[in-house]
Amino acid sequence: MRHLGVISIVLPLALAGCMSVASPSGGAAELRVRPVPENALVRIDDETVIDGRAIAVQPVRLRAGRHLVTIEADGYFPHDIGLDLPAGETTLDIRLRPLPP
């Protein structure tokens, strides 16, 4: 019976040692984009589309890590940028190039 008490203490400790805990990638990131022209659309990871005026005022909360950001507006060349966002706030100032007449 004494062995049973030892097993009930040792087994959970041994199992805990076998479990892996995923370390966070640095927490949440916030991305603020200030585009010119300010009415540009901001697309994040080909999913989220945000008006340039809104994301300039209120950053978007994302997971820290790699993201693809596309900024586009009528009459301008689109701009793609790959960002490796750290935890915390990142501000991206971007000026789009106008299309030739």
C-alpha positions in Angstrom: 0.0 0.0 0.0 2.9 2.3 0.7 4.0 2.0 -3.0 0.6 3.2 -4.2 1.2 6.5 -2.3 4.6 7.0 -3.9 3.1 6.2 -7.4 0.3 8.7 -6.9 2.9 11.4 -6.2 5.5 10.5 -8.7 3.3 9.7 -11.7 1.8 13.2 -12.0 5.2 14.7 -11.7 6.6 12.4 -14.4 3.7 13.2 -16.7 4.1 16.9 -16.1 7.7 16.6 -17.2 6.6 15.0 -20.5 4.1 17.7 -21.4 5.3 20.6 -23.5 4.1 24.1 -22.9 4.1 26.3 -25.9 5.9 29.5 -25.2 4.1 32.6 -26.4 5.4 34.3 -29.5 5.8 37.6 -27.6 2.1 38.4 -27.0 -0.3 40.5 -29.0 0.8 43.1 -31.5 -1.0 46.2 -32.6 -0.5 47.7 -36.0 -1.3 51.3 -36.9 -1.0 52.3 -40.5 -0.9 56.0 -41.6 -1.3 55.8 -45.4 -1.1 58.6 -47.9 -3.6 59.0 -49.4 -5.5 58.6 -46.2 -8.5 57.0 -47.9 -6.4 54.0 -49.0 -7.6 50.5 -48.0 -5.3 48.4 -45.8 -5.5 44.6 -46.2 -3.8 42.4 -43.7 -3.0 38.7 -44.6 -5.4 38.9 -47.6 -8.3 38.9 -45.1 -8.9 42.0 -43.1 -9.7 45.2 -45.0 -9.7 48.4 -43.1 -10.1 52.0 -44.2 -6.9 54.0 -43.9 -8.5 56.7 -41.8 -9.7 54.2 -39.2 -6.4 52.3 -38.8 -4.5 55.5 -38.5 -6.6 56.4 -35.4 -7.2 52.9 -33.9 -4.6 50.2 -34.4 -5.6 46.7 -35.3 -4.8 43.9 -32.7 -3.0 40.9 -34.2 -0.9 38.1 -33.1 2.8 38.9 -33.0 4.7 37.4 -35.9 4.8 37.6 -39.7 2.0 39.4 -41.6 1.5 40.6 -45.1 0.1 44.1 -45.4 -1.2 45.5 -48.7 -2.1 49.2 -49.1 -4.1 50.3 -52.1 -6.1 53.2 -53.4 -7.6 54.2 -56.7 -5.1 56.1 -58.9 -2.1 54.7 -57.0 0.2 51.7 -57.3 -0.6 49.1 -54.6 2.1 48.5 -52.0 2.8 45.1 -50.3 5.0 44.8 -47.3 5.9 41.8 -45.2 6.1 42.7 -41.5 7.5 40.7 -38.6 5.4 42.3 -35.9 6.8 42.3 -32.3 4.5 42.5 -29.3 3.3 46.0 -28.7 2.4 48.8 -31.1 4.0 49.3 -34.5 3.3 52.3 -36.7 3.7 52.1 -40.5 3.8 55.4 -42.4 3.4 54.7 -46.1 3.0 57.0 -49.1 1.6 55.4 -52.2 3.0 56.3 -55.6 0.5 57.8 -58.0 -0.2 56.0 -61.4 1.2 57.9 -64.4 -1.4 60.0 -66.3 
